[in-house]
Amino acid sequence: MSQHNIVIIGGSYAGLGVAHKLLKTVIPSLDPKTPYKVTLISGSTHFFWTVGAPRAMLSPYPHDLSDSFIPIADGFTQYSEDSF
């Protein structure tokens, strides 16, 4: 049986949310005989946390600006390499 490929373009809030929902909820509920692979295409390897970034730029804030860049791949280690 051939593999079904799902391609998501964009590694920000919506793209990451859709990828996790597919991998965690939708794909496991489908026919287990059919293999699915989710591919996320992003212009960066890191997610930029736009909500927290302005706070990190202020000097009294105790976090470093680099804390606003979160590696995308680290969030998907719970899924098999065959599915993501």
Biopython code that builds the backbone (N, CA, C, O; Angstrom):
import numpy as np
from Bio.PDB.StructureBuilder import StructureBuilder

atoms = [
    (1, "MET", "N", (0.852, -1.178, 0.000)),
    (1, "MET", "CA", (0.000, 0.000, 0.000)),
    (1, "MET", "C", (0.893, 1.235, 0.000)),
    (1, "MET", "O", (1.907, 1.274, 0.698)),
    (2, "SER", "N", (0.522, 2.227, -0.770)),
    (2, "SER", "CA", (1.360, 3.421, -0.882)),
    (2, "SER", "C", (1.179, 4.348, 0.314)),
    (2, "SER", "O", (0.134, 4.358, 0.964)),
    (3, "GLN", "N", (2.201, 5.109, 0.582)),
    (3, "GLN", "CA", (2.209, 6.051, 1.694)),
    (3, "GLN", "C", (1.502, 7.336, 1.288)),
    (3, "GLN", "O", (1.654, 7.814, 0.164)),
    (4, "HIS", "N", (0.729, 7.886, 2.212)),
    (4, "HIS", "CA", (0.081, 9.176, 1.985)),
    (4, "HIS", "C", (0.952, 10.262, 2.619)),
    (4, "HIS", "O", (1.350, 10.148, 3.778)),
    (5, "ASN", "N", (1.240, 11.295, 1.866)),
    (5, "ASN", "CA", (2.058, 12.401, 2.357)),
    (5, "ASN", "C", (1.180, 13.614, 2.615)),
    (5, "ASN", "O", (0.371, 14.005, 1.773)),
    (6, "ILE", "N", (1.351, 14.196, 3.781)),
    (6, "ILE", "CA", (0.654, 15.422, 4.151)),
    (6, "ILE", "C", (1.728, 16.485, 4.313)),
    (6, "ILE", "O", (2.626, 16.343, 5.144)),
    (7, "VAL", "N", (1.641, 17.549, 3.525)),
    (7, "VAL", "CA", (2.643, 18.609, 3.551)),
    (7, "VAL", "C", (2.024, 19.855, 4.175)),
    (7, "VAL", "O", (0.966, 20.315, 3.747)),
    (8, "ILE", "N", (2.691, 20.393, 5.184)),
    (8, "ILE", "CA", (2.261, 21.617, 5.857)),
    (8, "ILE", "C", (3.312, 22.676, 5.586)),
    (8, "ILE", "O", (4.493, 22.483, 5.873)),
    (9, "ILE", "N", (2.877, 23.791, 5.034)),
    (9, "ILE", "CA", (3.798, 24.884, 4.730)),
    (9, "ILE", "C", (3.645, 25.950, 5.805)),
    (9, "ILE", "O", (2.581, 26.551, 5.957)),
    (10, "GLY", "N", (4.720, 26.174, 6.544)),
    (10, "GLY", "CA", (4.722, 27.187, 7.603)),
    (10, "GLY", "C", (4.956, 26.562, 8.960)),
    (10, "GLY", "O", (4.215, 25.670, 9.374)),
    (11, "GLY", "N", (5.975, 27.021, 9.652)),
    (11, "GLY", "CA", (6.339, 26.472, 10.954)),
    (11, "GLY", "C", (6.056, 27.430, 12.093)),
    (11, "GLY", "O", (6.836, 27.521, 13.041)),
    (12, "SER", "N", (4.946, 28.144, 12.008)),
    (12, "SER", "CA", (4.576, 29.047, 13.094)),
    (12, "SER", "C", (3.403, 28.429, 13.861)),
    (12, "SER", "O", (3.226, 27.211, 13.840)),
    (13, "TYR", "N", (2.615, 29.245, 14.526)),
    (13, "TYR", "CA", (1.548, 28.756, 15.396)),
    (13, "TYR", "C", (0.604, 27.785, 14.691)),
    (13, "TYR", "O", (0.371, 26.686, 15.196)),
    (14, "ALA", "N", (0.063, 28.161, 13.549)),
    (14, "ALA", "CA", (-0.918, 27.319, 12.857)),
    (14, "ALA", "C", (-0.291, 26.046, 12.312)),
    (14, "ALA", "O", (-0.847, 24.963, 12.496)),
    (15, "GLY", "N", (0.848, 26.149, 11.647)),
    (15, "GLY", "CA", (1.486, 24.977, 11.065)),
    (15, "GLY", "C", (1.889, 23.948, 12.104)),
    (15, "GLY", "O", (1.687, 22.750, 11.905)),
    (16, "LEU", "N", (2.455, 24.403, 13.204)),
    (16, "LEU", "CA", (2.865, 23.478, 14.262)),
    (16, "LEU", "C", (1.650, 22.856, 14.944)),
    (16, "LEU", "O", (1.661, 21.674, 15.287)),
    (17, "GLY", "N", (0.616, 23.649, 15.135)),
    (17, "GLY", "CA", (-0.600, 23.129, 15.756)),
    (17, "GLY", "C", (-1.268, 22.066, 14.905)),
    (17, "GLY", "O", (-1.704, 21.039, 15.424)),
    (18, "VAL", "N", (-1.352, 22.302, 13.608)),
    (18, "VAL", "CA", (-1.945, 21.322, 12.694)),
    (18, "VAL", "C", (-1.104, 20.053, 12.656)),
    (18, "VAL", "O", (-1.655, 18.953, 12.678)),
    (19, "ALA", "N", (0.207, 20.183, 12.600)),
    (19, "ALA", "CA", (1.084, 19.014, 12.551)),
    (19, "ALA", "C", (0.909, 18.148, 13.799)),
    (19, "ALA", "O", (0.788, 16.927, 13.693)),
    (20, "HIS", "N", (0.894, 18.767, 14.971)),
    (20, "HIS", "CA", (0.719, 18.006, 16.214)),
    (20, "HIS", "C", (-0.652, 17.348, 16.262)),
    (20, "HIS", "O", (-0.764, 16.189, 16.661)),
    (21, "LYS", "N", (-1.684, 18.060, 15.866)),
    (21, "LYS", "CA", (-3.043, 17.504, 15.898)),
    (21, "LYS", "C", (-3.155, 16.295, 14.968)),
    (21, "LYS", "O", (-3.745, 15.279, 15.335)),
    (22, "LEU", "N", (-2.592, 16.406, 13.772)),
    (22, "LEU", "CA", (-2.618, 15.282, 12.844)),
    (22, "LEU", "C", (-1.883, 14.072, 13.409)),
    (22, "LEU", "O", (-2.400, 12.956, 13.377)),
    (23, "LEU", "N", (-0.681, 14.296, 13.925)),
    (23, "LEU", "CA", (0.148, 13.194, 14.413)),
    (23, "LEU", "C", (-0.382, 12.569, 15.697)),
    (23, "LEU", "O", (-0.256, 11.361, 15.899)),
    (24, "LYS", "N", (-0.968, 13.378, 16.555)),
    (24, "LYS", "CA", (-1.405, 12.890, 17.859)),
    (24, "LYS", "C", (-2.823, 12.325, 17.838)),
    (24, "LYS", "O", (-3.104, 11.352, 18.538)),
    (25, "THR", "N", (-3.725, 12.919, 17.046)),
    (25, "THR", "CA", (-5.135, 12.564, 17.132)),
    (25, "THR", "C", (-5.708, 11.981, 15.840)),
    (25, "THR", "O", (-6.325, 10.916, 15.853)),
    (26, "VAL", "N", (-5.501, 12.681, 14.734)),
    (26, "VAL", "CA", (-6.178, 12.315, 13.491)),
    (26, "VAL", "C", (-5.600, 11.037, 12.879)),
    (26, "VAL", "O", (-6.344, 10.090, 12.626)),
    (27, "ILE", "N", (-4.305, 10.995, 12.641)),
    (27, "ILE", "CA", (-3.691, 9.840, 11.968)),
    (27, "ILE", "C", (-3.863, 8.541, 12.766)),
    (27, "ILE", "O", (-4.139, 7.508, 12.157)),
    (28, "PRO", "N", (-3.714, 8.542, 14.103)),
    (28, "PRO", "CA", (-3.948, 7.291, 14.840)),
    (28, "PRO", "C", (-5.385, 6.778, 14.732)),
    (28, "PRO", "O", (-5.622, 5.584, 14.916)),
    (29, "SER", "N", (-6.339, 7.649, 14.441)),
    (29, "SER", "CA", (-7.729, 7.211, 14.332)),
    (29, "SER", "C", (-8.072, 6.685, 12.932)),
    (29, "SER", "O", (-9.164, 6.154, 12.728)),
    (30, "LEU", "N", (-7.165, 6.824, 11.977)),
    (30, "LEU", "CA", (-7.388, 6.350, 10.618)),
    (30, "LEU", "C", (-6.980, 4.888, 10.481)),
    (30, "LEU", "O", (-6.488, 4.283, 11.434)),
    (31, "ASP", "N", (-7.183, 4.327, 9.304)),
    (31, "ASP", "CA", (-6.845, 2.928, 9.025)),
    (31, "ASP", "C", (-5.367, 2.671, 9.306)),
    (31, "ASP", "O", (-4.514, 3.301, 8.681)),
    (32, "PRO", "N", (-5.040, 1.770, 10.221)),
    (32, "PRO", "CA", (-3.626, 1.532, 10.569)),
    (32, "PRO", "C", (-2.824, 0.863, 9.451)),
    (32, "PRO", "O", (-1.594, 0.853, 9.501)),
    (33, "LYS", "N", (-3.502, 0.307, 8.447)),
    (33, "LYS", "CA", (-2.785, -0.323, 7.336)),
    (33, "LYS", "C", (-2.216, 0.706, 6.366)),
    (33, "LYS", "O", (-1.313, 0.395, 5.589)),
    (34, "THR", "N", (-2.737, 1.921, 6.407)),
    (34, "THR", "CA", (-2.298, 2.963, 5.494)),
    (34, "THR", "C", (-1.259, 3.837, 6.187)),
    (34, "THR", "O", (-1.569, 4.471, 7.196)),
    (35, "PRO", "N", (-0.043, 3.885, 5.673)),
    (35, "PRO", "CA", (0.979, 4.742, 6.291)),
    (35, "PRO", "C", (0.808, 6.206, 5.877)),
    (35, "PRO", "O", (0.513, 6.513, 4.722)),
    (36, "TYR", "N", (0.999, 7.090, 6.841)),
    (36, "TYR", "CA", (0.926, 8.533, 6.618)),
    (36, "TYR", "C", (2.232, 9.169, 7.058)),
    (36, "TYR", "O", (2.846, 8.735, 8.033)),
    (37, "LYS", "N", (2.650, 10.190, 6.342)),
    (37, "LYS", "CA", (3.849, 10.932, 6.720)),
    (37, "LYS", "C", (3.517, 12.412, 6.639)),
    (37, "LYS", "O", (3.018, 12.888, 5.619)),
    (38, "VAL", "N", (3.798, 13.144, 7.725)),
    (38, "VAL", "CA", (3.586, 14.586, 7.789)),
    (38, "VAL", "C", (4.934, 15.258, 7.563)),
    (38, "VAL", "O", (5.913, 14.950, 8.242)),
    (39, "THR", "N", (4.974, 16.178, 6.606)),
    (39, "THR", "CA", (6.182, 16.935, 6.313)),
    (39, "THR", "C", (5.887, 18.400, 6.576)),
    (39, "THR", "O", (4.928, 18.953, 6.038)),
    (40, "LEU", "N", (6.706, 19.023, 7.397)),
    (40, "LEU", "CA", (6.555, 20.438, 7.733)),
    (40, "LEU", "C", (7.645, 21.218, 7.012)),
    (40, "LEU", "O", (8.833, 20.949, 7.190)),
    (41, "ILE", "N", (7.236, 22.181, 6.199)),
    (41, "ILE", "CA", (8.190, 23.023, 5.478)),
    (41, "ILE", "C", (8.194, 24.394, 6.145)),
    (41, "ILE", "O", (7.164, 25.063, 6.231)),
    (42, "SER", "N", (9.355, 24.792, 6.607)),
    (42, "SER", "CA", (9.489, 26.069, 7.297)),
    (42, "SER", "C", (10.764, 26.764, 6.828)),
    (42, "SER", "O", (11.741, 26.112, 6.459)),
    (43, "GLY", "N", (10.739, 28.066, 6.846)),
    (43, "GLY", "CA", (11.907, 28.839, 6.457)),
    (43, "GLY", "C", (12.994, 28.845, 7.513)),
    (43, "GLY", "O", (14.082, 29.375, 7.283)),
    (44, "SER", "N", (12.712, 28.262, 8.669)),
    (44, "SER", "CA", (13.667, 28.251, 9.760)),
    (44, "SER", "C", (13.584, 26.929, 10.507)),
    (44, "SER", "O", (12.561, 26.245, 10.464)),
    (45, "THR", "N", (14.652, 26.578, 11.182)),
    (45, "THR", "CA", (14.637, 25.380, 12.023)),
    (45, "THR", "C", (14.118, 25.685, 13.418)),
    (45, "THR", "O", (13.930, 24.776, 14.226)),
    (46, "HIS", "N", (13.886, 26.964, 13.704)),
    (46, "HIS", "CA", (13.432, 27.385, 15.024)),
    (46, "HIS", "C", (12.105, 28.129, 14.932)),
    (46, "HIS", "O", (11.827, 28.839, 13.965)),
    (47, "PHE", "N", (11.297, 27.941, 15.970)),
    (47, "PHE", "CA", (10.051, 28.676, 16.119)),
    (47, "PHE", "C", (10.375, 29.968, 16.863)),
    (47, "PHE", "O", (11.048, 29.944, 17.893)),
    (48, "PHE", "N", (9.896, 31.092, 16.340)),
    (48, "PHE", "CA", (10.133, 32.381, 16.983)),
    (48, "PHE", "C", (8.913, 32.735, 17.809)),
    (48, "PHE", "O", (7.830, 32.949, 17.264)),
    (49, "TRP", "N", (9.082, 32.798, 19.116)),
    (49, "TRP", "CA", (7.979, 33.066, 20.031)),
    (49, "TRP", "C", (7.739, 34.575, 20.077)),
    (49, "TRP", "O", (8.326, 35.286, 20.892)),
    (50, "THR", "N", (6.863, 35.048, 19.184)),
    (50, "THR", "CA", (6.630, 36.483, 19.024)),
    (50, "THR", "C", (5.990, 37.115, 20.249)),
    (50, "THR", "O", (6.172, 38.308, 20.489)),
    (51, "VAL", "N", (5.250, 36.344, 21.021)),
    (51, "VAL", "CA", (4.592, 36.900, 22.210)),
    (51, "VAL", "C", (5.625, 37.241, 23.283)),
    (51, "VAL", "O", (5.516, 38.279, 23.936)),
    (52, "GLY", "N", (6.612, 36.389, 23.469)),
    (52, "GLY", "CA", (7.594, 36.600, 24.528)),
    (52, "GLY", "C", (8.815, 37.394, 24.123)),
    (52, "GLY", "O", (9.558, 37.856, 24.989)),
    (53, "ALA", "N", (9.043, 37.567, 22.833)),
    (53, "ALA", "CA", (10.256, 38.248, 22.371)),
    (53, "ALA", "C", (10.362, 39.697, 22.835)),
    (53, "ALA", "O", (11.441, 40.096, 23.273)),
    (54, "PRO", "N", (9.312, 40.503, 22.765)),
    (54, "PRO", "CA", (9.457, 41.886, 23.242)),
    (54, "PRO", "C", (9.827, 41.972, 24.723)),
    (54, "PRO", "O", (10.577, 42.861, 25.126)),
    (55, "ARG", "N", (9.311, 41.063, 25.522)),
    (55, "ARG", "CA", (9.654, 41.061, 26.947)),
    (55, "ARG", "C", (11.123, 40.711, 27.166)),
    (55, "ARG", "O", (11.767, 41.230, 28.078)),
    (56, "ALA", "N", (11.641, 39.829, 26.323)),
    (56, "ALA", "CA", (13.030, 39.402, 26.479)),
    (56, "ALA", "C", (14.010, 40.507, 26.111)),
    (56, "ALA", "O", (15.164, 40.472, 26.538)),
    (57, "MET", "N", (13.573, 41.482, 25.328)),
    (57, "MET", "CA", (14.464, 42.569, 24.921)),
    (57, "MET", "C", (14.604, 43.645, 25.998)),
    (57, "MET", "O", (15.527, 44.458, 25.950)),
    (58, "LEU", "N", (13.698, 43.648, 26.959)),
    (58, "LEU", "CA", (13.780, 44.638, 28.030)),
    (58, "LEU", "C", (14.785, 44.180, 29.075)),
    (58, "LEU", "O", (14.794, 43.009, 29.455)),
    (59, "SER", "N", (15.623, 45.083, 29.537)),
    (59, "SER", "CA", (16.716, 44.712, 30.433)),
    (59, "SER", "C", (16.271, 44.143, 31.775)),
    (59, "SER", "O", (16.946, 43.238, 32.265)),
    (60, "PRO", "N", (15.189, 44.597, 32.413)),
    (60, "PRO", "CA", (14.868, 43.988, 33.708)),
    (60, "PRO", "C", (14.287, 42.573, 33.594)),
    (60, "PRO", "O", (14.189, 41.856, 34.590)),
    (61, "TYR", "N", (13.909, 42.183, 32.397)),
    (61, "TYR", "CA", (13.337, 40.854, 32.211)),
    (61, "TYR", "C", (14.454, 39.819, 32.354)),
    (61, "TYR", "O", (15.509, 39.989, 31.742)),
    (62, "PRO", "N", (14.267, 38.772, 33.123)),
    (62, "PRO", "CA", (15.373, 37.857, 33.437)),
    (62, "PRO", "C", (15.726, 36.835, 32.362)),
    (62, "PRO", "O", (16.584, 35.985, 32.596)),
    (63, "HIS", "N", (15.099, 36.890, 31.200)),
    (63, "HIS", "CA", (15.392, 35.888, 30.173)),
    (63, "HIS", "C", (16.232, 36.475, 29.046)),
    (63, "HIS", "O", (16.238, 37.681, 28.799)),
    (64, "ASP", "N", (16.928, 35.589, 28.386)),
    (64, "ASP", "CA", (17.758, 35.954, 27.249)),
    (64, "ASP", "C", (16.887, 35.953, 25.985)),
    (64, "ASP", "O", (15.921, 35.196, 25.897)),
    (65, "LEU", "N", (17.228, 36.796, 25.014)),
    (65, "LEU", "CA", (16.482, 36.855, 23.760)),
    (65, "LEU", "C", (16.514, 35.519, 23.028)),
    (65, "LEU", "O", (15.571, 35.195, 22.307)),
    (66, "SER", "N", (17.562, 34.749, 23.196)),
    (66, "SER", "CA", (17.652, 33.445, 22.527)),
    (66, "SER", "C", (16.591, 32.464, 23.045)),
    (66, "SER", "O", (16.300, 31.470, 22.380)),
    (67, "ASP", "N", (16.012, 32.730, 24.221)),
    (67, "ASP", "CA", (14.931, 31.887, 24.733)),
    (67, "ASP", "C", (13.670, 32.002, 23.874)),
    (67, "ASP", "O", (12.770, 31.169, 23.984)),
    (68, "SER", "N", (13.597, 33.020, 23.027)),
    (68, "SER", "CA", (12.438, 33.208, 22.157)),
    (68, "SER", "C", (12.546, 32.383, 20.880)),
    (68, "SER", "O", (11.602, 32.352, 20.091)),
    (69, "PHE", "N", (13.663, 31.723, 20.664)),
    (69, "PHE", "CA", (13.859, 30.861, 19.499)),
    (69, "PHE", "C", (13.887, 29.411, 19.973)),
    (69, "PHE", "O", (14.843, 28.977, 20.616)),
    (70, "ILE", "N", (12.835, 28.671, 19.651)),
    (70, "ILE", "CA", (12.677, 27.302, 20.132)),
    (70, "ILE", "C", (12.874, 26.336, 18.955)),
    (70, "ILE", "O", (12.205, 26.488, 17.933)),
    (71, "PRO", "N", (13.767, 25.354, 19.069)),
    (71, "PRO", "CA", (13.973, 24.403, 17.967)),
    (71, "PRO", "C", (12.693, 23.618, 17.663)),
    (71, "PRO", "O", (12.101, 23.020, 18.562)),
    (72, "ILE", "N", (12.275, 23.623, 16.414)),
    (72, "ILE", "CA", (11.043, 22.946, 16.015)),
    (72, "ILE", "C", (11.173, 21.435, 16.167)),
    (72, "ILE", "O", (10.250, 20.787, 16.661)),
    (73, "ALA", "N", (12.285, 20.872, 15.759)),
    (73, "ALA", "CA", (12.458, 19.414, 15.781)),
    (73, "ALA", "C", (12.328, 18.834, 17.186)),
    (73, "ALA", "O", (11.851, 17.710, 17.346)),
    (74, "ASP", "N", (12.744, 19.580, 18.202)),
    (74, "ASP", "CA", (12.659, 19.086, 19.583)),
    (74, "ASP", "C", (11.219, 18.802, 20.002)),
    (74, "ASP", "O", (10.979, 17.918, 20.825)),
    (75, "GLY", "N", (10.271, 19.534, 19.454)),
    (75, "GLY", "CA", (8.871, 19.336, 19.808)),
    (75, "GLY", "C", (8.227, 18.134, 19.149)),
    (75, "GLY", "O", (7.108, 17.757, 19.499)),
    (76, "PHE", "N", (8.925, 17.526, 18.195)),
    (76, "PHE", "CA", (8.355, 16.393, 17.471)),
    (76, "PHE", "C", (9.100, 15.085, 17.733)),
    (76, "PHE", "O", (8.898, 14.110, 17.010)),
    (77, "THR", "N", (9.939, 15.049, 18.736)),
    (77, "THR", "CA", (10.696, 13.831, 19.032)),
    (77, "THR", "C", (9.793, 12.706, 19.538)),
    (77, "THR", "O", (10.192, 11.542, 19.511)),
    (78, "GLN", "N", (8.598, 13.030, 19.992)),
    (78, "GLN", "CA", (7.681, 12.006, 20.503)),
    (78, "GLN", "C", (7.058, 11.160, 19.386)),
    (78, "GLN", "O", (6.471, 10.112, 19.657)),
    (79, "TYR", "N", (7.183, 11.606, 18.144)),
    (79, "TYR", "CA", (6.621, 10.884, 17.005)),
    (79, "TYR", "C", (7.732, 10.121, 16.276)),
    (79, "TYR", "O", (8.895, 10.524, 16.302)),
    (80, "SER", "N", (7.362, 9.028, 15.635)),
    (80, "SER", "CA", (8.364, 8.233, 14.925)),
    (80, "SER", "C", (8.847, 8.970, 13.684)),
    (80, "SER", "O", (8.142, 9.811, 13.127)),
    (81, "GLU", "N", (10.052, 8.642, 13.267)),
    (81, "GLU", "CA", (10.623, 9.270, 12.077)),
    (81, "GLU", "C", (9.873, 8.850, 10.814)),
    (81, "GLU", "O", (9.948, 9.530, 9.791)),
    (82, "ASP", "N", (9.160, 7.750, 10.883)),
    (82, "ASP", "CA", (8.364, 7.306, 9.743)),
    (82, "ASP", "C", (7.123, 8.175, 9.539)),
    (82, "ASP", "O", (6.603, 8.271, 8.428)),
    (83, "SER", "N", (6.650, 8.810, 10.620)),
    (83, "SER", "CA", (5.419, 9.595, 10.506)),
    (83, "SER", "C", (5.671, 11.100, 10.425)),
    (83, "SER", "O", (4.771, 11.841, 10.030)),
    (84, "PHE", "N", (6.867, 11.576, 10.787)),
    (84, "PHE", "CA", (7.160, 13.010, 10.721)),
    (84, "PHE", "C", (8.547, 13.212, 10.139)),
    (84, "PHE", "O", (8.996, 14.349, 9.995)),
]
sb = StructureBuilder()
sb.init_structure("model")
sb.init_model(0)
sb.init_chain("A")
sb.init_seg("    ")
for serial, (resi, resn, name, xyz) in enumerate(atoms, 1):
    if name == "N":
        sb.init_residue(resn, " ", resi, " ")
    sb.init_atom(name, np.array(xyz, "f"), 0.0, 1.0, " ", f" {name:<3s}", serial, name[0])
structure = sb.get_structure()
